[in-house]
Structure formats: C-alpha cells, structure tokens
Amino acid sequence: MALQISISNAIGARAVAGGGGIDPDAQAFITASGITDATQQSAINQLVLDLKGYSIWTKFDALYPFVGGTASAHKFNLKNPLDTNAAFRLSFLGGWTHSVNGALPNGTNGYADTFLNDLSNLSQNDAHCSVYSRTNTSVFAPAIGSNSYGQNGGCKLTLSVIGGTYYSIHSADQPNTANTDTRGFFIANRTLSTSTSLMIRGSVTTHTQASQTPSNTTFKIGGVPSFYDNKEIAFASIGDGLSNTELSNLNTAVQAFQTTLGRSIGTQTVSDADAQAFVTNAGIVDQVEANAINNLVIGLKADSLWTKMKAVYPFVGGSASSHSYNLKNTAQYQISWSGGITHNSNGVTFGGVNGHGNTNLNMSTVFGSLVASYGSYIRNTLSGTNINGVIDTNYYRCDFGYDSGVTVPFFANATLTSNLGTDTDSRGMVIATRQSATVVKFLRNNVSKLNTTNTFIANSNGNYYIGARNNISATQYFANNSQQAFHYISEGLTDTDATNLNTRVTTFQTALNRNV
C-alpha cells in the first residue's frame, strides 16, 4: 500500500514527490529495510525530499539514517539500498545495540564496515564525512573514519568531552576543536587542497590543512579495530565536499529528520509548563529525555501525585548540573553534590566512600507534622549498608535504604528507630512511605517488603541527603554504592499512590532505556 504524505513547503526547497506520494528513492529504502512505521516512513521521505530540494542528494556516496530499530534495517544505505558490499551496505561486527534511537556500539569490539573505500570513491580535495551522536562520553575513538591513529591521508571524526573534537580529511594533521559535549551533528569537510572545515551542531570552524592522498581503506562507523567507540549513532554520511551553505542545509535537513523521529539533540520544547521549566533550567538537549520528562510530569498530574511531591530528581542529562535540579520546582531544593560521584546517562552512582548529595530540603521545615514518603529507582545490586536521609540531634529519623546488602530493607519516618523488612534484591523502584501516624510500608517494584506499625513523633530537623545520611554532626556514608536513576521526597502515599508512582517511574525509565 502506498503511503500518502502531504509535504509542506516550509523551507522553500521542498517539493511534493509523485503528486504527494513517496519519493522513489525513499520508497526503495523503505522497502529494503522493511520499515512499516508511518512516522519513520514520513521522516525518510522528507529527508530525501529535503536533500534533493537543497541540490545535495547527488553529493552523497552513502547515507545511513539508522531508522527502523534493528540491525537489518540499520544496515542499508539510503542512497543505494541494495544488500551488497558494492552498495555500501553496513556489516555490523562485534557488540551493538539497535533501537528506534539509533545504533550503539559497545565500546569494546563493536564497529560497522561500510565497504566504501576512501581512495577508490572520494576525491583528495573534495570530501566529507558526518555523524550524528546521541551520547556524551569521554571515550576517545573515531565515531566514523577510514583510518586509525598514526595513519595519514584518511578521513575521521573523533569526539570526546575530554580531548575535544579531532578530525582529518585527507591530511596528516588532526586539528582539535574544544568541545565538551559529544552529542549532536558533526561534519568534517574539505573543498580545497589547503584547508578543511568542521561543523559542530551548526557552527563551522575552518583549519589550515594541506591535503594528502586518500587512505586505501574502507570507512568504519562506531570505531576502528583497536579503537572502539561507545556513542549511539543516529545518522552518518560519506561523500563529496560541501560549501558552507550546503553544510548548513544538510544540518537543517538532518536535524528536522531527527526531530520527526523524536530523537534530536538541541533546544527542546515540550507541552507541559513545569516540564519545560525543568528542561530549560537543567539544560536538557536530548529530545528523548525531554519527552520522557514531559510524559512523567503529565502522568504524575493525572494520578494526583504532583501536588504531593516536594522534590523529584529524575537524574537525566548526564551531568552533575542537570542531575541537581528538582523537577517539581527548579528554584527549590537543588542538590549540592560532594565527594566521589559518577554522573552519566544512567543516573548517579555513589562511590561508596564519601559521595553524597545535599537536597537542601529540611524535613522538619517542609513537612512539619505531615507524614512523608521517599524513595529511589536503584539500577544495581547493593552491597553493604546503603542509606539515604537524615537523623537529627534528637535522634528523630527520616531515612531509608538497605542493610546487609539487599537482605534487610529499612525505613524510618519521624521515629527514633527504623523498621526492618526482608528482600532478595535491590533493583527497581523503591518506595518507603508512612501512610498514617501509625502505618509504615516499604515496597520494591510495587511488592511489599515491609508493612508494620509505629508511632509518628517528629520529622528530622535537618537536610535530607541522597547517597548518605545526614547525621547532623557527621555525614554517614555506610559504603553506599547505589546507582540511582530517580529519587523523590513527598507527602505520605496511599497504596494506590504507590502503585501509580511505581508505574509512572518504570515507564519513565523504560523510555530512557535504563529500566532494570
């Protein structure tokens, strides 16, 4: 069945192919890759139309849109979607993870061979290669390249938050452009024998680089043998050199393509005002993360949980700064991080020695005599004793965690002692809640691990800590080695509340591909 698509003339250069139908080149790719999703089909079609409308379609030898979510779909070259080496169909080697967001090499032995030989197919002074990365890492390995380190004459793009962005286009030199974020669209380009240019997320820098004979090797994506990358790739291209206008047009077309697929890197706009405030203040540039945050807020509001929340830390963005913001109110209870902590796209990992976060939320001041709930999404199996919370000079406790590895979950809210339960694991959504002046519960993945009674006395007069316990006079770390992907502090939750929160947070983690 032919897909009918209405194409707007938003950029002037766009046109309607076949009287409103699918462009033949787009259709050939869709058929070969077995793509049935209407949004993906439309995105591919519009990408082809845009590249043709900008008069740059003929400049590509290979276009890899990484759409379809599987290795069998991701392998095809949009420019020539035949399942042959001569058509520059990808061969994925080593470890890869394929999803709707792109293709992710494992950083250990994963790479893809394009079978496109640099010397045979590209001109010495007229070439480009590009890659769209969705991962921010310090790994120093080519995201795309036709040669390895120590080899001259090839093309490559190496992205690292530590080393910057190195590239070469048929030259010996590898100019370095300072760059602290390896996400977005990167293009290495040559149109002259004396200079090259590098585009990073739409901004072009020119370098003096004398050209050399192209490398007699094939282009690889996701690393080259012995140097393996770990960035999720959402687009790559190889072909002729591009003018600055053509670079800008390619960037526009690819960014629109990624936005249609819901996986772009850049300034993000979402529908909910509270979610937008967080996205803006936390500097969230990943569309997948922004949409996940938006859906989380909408869900919490629909379940009447939003008004009960005092602090919600979704730990997205991958940095200490983005992880510090409170989703409920970015102007309140921002976390102050201290000690050994690792921040990445999976959340916050405490080093088990001195790492912790001060939420700057005083339990007594914020809650008064209200009963409270707190919990976290834990991604690893704990060892030793892991505690989050606070205990004040009167020994009133507001804390929860696991003692003796994963076997003894415990919870205290406004009491002098904690209540102990039993468990066999620590991974998943943990909810510790006081439901009344006497009833306390501890659940993991919506399964009860503790259900007992004790009497409410008073909330702790001190700031709540994550990754450690604020003991007023001293911080207690208890070798906390948890990796947390979510943390919240709220008013006490009913059974229905706890079930709904578990569902919303699990859905949130699944959208980010970090659920356990």
JODAMO-V28193 format. One record per pair of residues at least 4 apart in sequence whose C-alpha atoms are under 7 Angstrom apart, sorted by sequence separation. I is the first residue (numbers start at 1). J is the second residue. If there is no record, write none. Layout:
BEGIN
I/J
I/J
END
This chain:
BEGIN
16/20
17/21
18/22
22/26
23/27
24/28
25/29
26/30
27/31
28/32
29/33
30/34
31/35
37/41
38/42
39/43
40/44
41/45
42/46
43/47
44/48
45/49
46/50
47/51
48/52
49/53
50/54
51/55
52/56
69/73
70/74
71/75
77/81
84/88
85/89
98/102
99/103
106/110
117/121
118/122
123/127
147/151
160/164
199/203
200/204
220/224
223/227
224/228
242/246
243/247
244/248
245/249
246/250
247/251
248/252
249/253
250/254
251/255
252/256
253/257
254/258
255/259
256/260
257/261
258/262
259/263
272/276
273/277
274/278
275/279
276/280
277/281
278/282
279/283
280/284
286/290
287/291
288/292
289/293
290/294
291/295
292/296
293/297
294/298
295/299
296/300
297/301
298/302
299/303
300/304
301/305
305/309
318/322
319/323
320/324
326/330
343/347
344/348
351/355
362/366
363/367
364/368
391/395
392/396
402/406
403/407
404/408
435/439
443/447
444/448
465/469
470/474
471/475
493/497
494/498
495/499
496/500
497/501
498/502
499/503
500/504
501/505
502/506
503/507
504/508
505/509
506/510
507/511
508/512
509/513
510/514
9/14
17/22
18/23
22/27
30/35
51/56
52/57
68/73
69/74
76/81
82/87
84/89
98/103
105/110
122/127
159/164
160/165
168/173
190/195
199/204
223/228
242/247
258/263
259/264
279/284
300/305
301/306
317/322
318/323
325/330
343/348
350/355
391/396
392/397
403/408
412/417
434/439
435/440
443/448
444/449
465/470
470/475
471/476
493/498
509/514
510/515
9/15
17/23
35/41
51/57
67/73
68/74
81/87
83/89
97/103
98/104
105/111
159/165
168/174
190/196
198/204
199/205
222/228
223/229
258/264
270/276
284/290
300/306
316/322
317/323
326/332
342/348
343/349
350/356
391/397
402/408
403/409
412/418
434/440
442/448
443/449
464/470
469/475
470/476
509/515
67/74
80/87
82/89
96/103
97/104
147/154
158/165
159/166
167/174
189/196
190/197
197/204
198/205
222/229
269/276
316/323
326/333
341/348
342/349
390/397
391/398
402/409
411/418
412/419
433/440
434/441
442/449
443/450
463/470
468/475
469/476
7/15
66/74
96/104
97/105
146/154
147/155
158/166
166/174
167/175
189/197
197/205
198/206
222/230
315/323
326/334
341/349
342/350
390/398
401/409
402/410
410/418
411/419
433/441
442/450
468/476
469/477
7/16
96/105
146/155
147/156
157/166
158/167
166/175
188/197
189/198
197/206
255/264
325/334
341/350
389/398
390/399
401/410
410/419
411/420
432/441
433/442
441/450
442/451
468/477
506/515
95/105
96/106
145/155
146/156
157/167
166/176
188/198
196/206
197/207
324/334
325/335
340/350
341/351
389/399
400/410
401/411
410/420
432/442
441/451
462/472
30/41
77/88
95/106
145/156
156/167
157/168
165/176
166/177
187/198
188/199
196/207
279/290
324/335
340/351
388/399
389/400
400/411
409/420
410/421
431/442
432/443
440/451
441/452
64/76
77/89
144/156
145/157
156/168
164/176
165/177
187/199
195/207
196/208
313/325
324/336
387/399
388/400
399/411
400/412
408/420
409/421
431/443
440/452
468/480
7/20
64/77
76/89
131/144
144/157
155/168
156/169
164/177
165/178
186/199
187/200
195/208
196/209
313/326
340/353
387/400
388/401
399/412
408/421
409/422
430/443
431/444
439/452
440/453
467/480
6/20
63/77
64/78
75/89
76/90
95/109
96/110
142/156
143/157
154/168
155/169
164/178
165/179
186/200
194/208
195/209
312/326
313/327
340/354
341/355
387/401
398/412
399/413
408/422
409/423
430/444
439/453
5/20
62/77
63/78
75/90
94/109
95/110
142/157
143/158
154/169
155/170
164/179
185/200
186/201
194/209
195/210
311/326
312/327
339/354
340/355
386/401
387/402
397/412
398/413
407/422
408/423
429/444
430/445
438/453
439/454
4/20
5/21
62/78
63/79
75/91
94/110
142/158
143/159
154/170
164/180
185/201
194/210
311/327
312/328
339/355
386/402
397/413
398/414
407/423
428/444
429/445
438/454
4/21
5/22
62/79
93/110
94/111
141/158
153/170
154/171
184/201
193/210
194/211
268/285
311/328
338/355
339/356
385/402
386/403
397/414
406/423
407/424
428/445
438/455
3/21
4/22
26/44
61/79
93/111
140/158
153/171
161/179
162/180
193/211
267/285
275/293
310/328
338/356
385/403
396/414
397/415
406/424
437/455
438/456
3/22
26/45
92/111
93/112
140/159
152/171
153/172
161/180
169/188
266/285
268/287
275/294
309/328
337/356
338/357
384/403
385/404
396/415
397/416
406/425
437/456
92/112
140/160
152/172
161/181
169/189
265/285
266/286
270/290
337/357
384/404
385/405
396/416
406/426
91/112
92/113
139/160
161/182
167/188
169/190
265/286
270/291
336/357
337/358
383/404
384/405
395/416
411/432
413/434
23/45
26/48
90/112
91/113
138/160
160/182
264/286
265/287
268/290
272/294
275/297
311/333
335/357
336/358
383/405
22/45
90/113
91/114
137/160
138/161
159/182
263/286
264/287
320/343
335/358
336/359
382/405
383/406
90/114
137/161
138/162
263/287
270/294
319/343
335/359
382/406
89/114
262/287
263/288
318/343
319/344
334/359
335/360
62/88
88/114
262/288
318/344
333/359
334/360
423/449
40/67
71/98
88/115
289/316
318/345
333/360
422/449
70/98
88/116
118/146
317/345
333/361
421/449
69/98
70/99
316/345
318/347
421/450
69/99
85/115
420/450
69/100
157/188
316/347
411/442
68/100
315/347
400/432
35/68
67/100
69/102
284/317
315/348
15/49
14/49
67/102
14/50
66/102
173/209
5/42
13/50
66/103
15/53
171/209
14/53
33/72
34/73
171/210
282/321
283/322
13/53
33/73
171/211
282/322
13/54
170/211
171/212
372/413
415/456
170/212
414/456
415/457
33/76
170/213
282/325
414/457
415/458
170/214
381/425
382/426
414/458
136/181
137/182
381/426
414/459
124/170
136/182
202/248
381/427
413/459
414/460
135/182
136/183
380/427
135/183
378/426
379/427
29/78
32/81
133/182
134/183
202/251
278/327
378/427
379/428
133/183
134/184
191/241
378/428
133/184
190/241
191/242
377/428
378/429
29/81
132/184
133/185
189/241
278/330
377/429
28/81
132/185
189/242
376/429
377/430
446/499
131/185
132/186
376/430
131/186
375/430
376/431
130/186
131/187
375/431
446/502
130/187
374/431
375/432
435/492
445/502
129/187
130/188
374/432
434/492
435/493
128/187
129/188
153/212
373/432
374/433
433/492
435/494
128/188
129/189
153/213
154/214
373/433
433/493
128/189
153/214
154/215
372/433
373/434
398/459
127/189
128/190
153/215
372/434
396/458
397/459
398/460
127/190
371/434
396/459
397/460
126/190
127/191
371/435
396/460
125/190
126/191
371/436
125/191
126/192
125/192
125/193
147/215
392/460
146/215
391/460
392/461
147/217
390/460
392/462
146/217
146/218
390/462
146/219
390/463
429/502
145/219
146/220
390/464
144/219
145/220
389/464
390/465
144/220
145/221
148/224
389/465
144/221
388/465
389/466
143/221
144/222
388/466
143/222
144/223
388/467
389/468
390/469
391/470
392/471
393/472
142/222
143/223
387/467
388/468
389/469
390/470
391/471
392/472
142/223
184/265
387/468
388/469
389/470
390/471
391/472
141/223
142/224
183/265
387/469
125/211
141/227
143/229
124/211
141/228
142/229
124/212
141/229
428/516
124/213
369/458
427/516
124/214
139/229
369/459
368/459
387/478
386/478
385/478
386/479
387/480
385/479
386/480
119/214
364/459
384/479
385/480
118/214
119/215
135/231
363/459
364/460
118/215
119/216
134/231
135/232
363/460
364/461
118/216
133/231
134/232
363/461
117/216
118/217
133/232
134/233
362/461
363/462
382/481
117/217
118/218
133/233
134/234
362/462
363/463
382/482
117/218
118/219
132/233
133/234
362/463
363/464
116/218
117/219
131/233
132/234
361/463
362/464
380/482
115/218
116/219
132/235
360/463
361/464
380/483
114/218
115/219
131/235
132/236
359/463
360/464
378/482
379/483
114/219
131/236
358/463
359/464
378/483
379/484
113/219
114/220
130/236
131/237
358/464
359/465
378/484
379/485
113/220
130/237
358/465
377/484
378/485
112/220
113/221
129/237
130/238
357/465
358/466
376/484
377/485
111/220
112/221
129/238
356/465
357/466
377/486
111/221
112/222
128/238
129/239
356/466
357/467
376/486
377/487
111/222
128/239
356/467
376/487
110/222
111/223
127/239
128/240
355/467
356/468
375/487
376/488
111/224
127/240
128/241
375/488
126/240
127/241
374/488
375/489
126/241
374/489
373/489
374/490
105/222
111/228
122/239
350/467
373/490
110/228
122/240
372/490
373/491
109/228
372/491
373/492
108/228
371/491
372/492
373/493
107/228
370/491
371/492
107/229
107/230
354/477
105/229
106/230
353/477
105/230
352/477
104/230
105/231
353/479
104/231
105/232
352/479
104/232
352/480
103/232
104/233
351/480
352/481
102/232
103/233
350/480
351/481
102/233
103/234
134/265
350/481
102/234
349/481
350/482
101/234
349/482
350/483
349/483
348/483
349/484
347/483
348/484
347/484
348/485
379/516
347/485
346/485
101/263
66/234
346/514
65/234
66/235
65/235
315/485
64/235
65/236
314/485
315/486
64/236
314/486
63/236
64/237
313/486
314/487
63/237
313/487
62/237
63/238
312/487
313/488
62/238
312/488
61/238
62/239
311/488
312/489
60/238
61/239
311/489
60/239
310/489
311/490
59/239
60/240
309/489
310/490
59/240
309/490
308/490
309/491
308/491
305/497
54/249
303/500
51/253
50/253
299/504
47/253
296/504
47/257
296/508
43/257
292/508
43/260
43/261
292/511
40/261
289/512
288/512
END
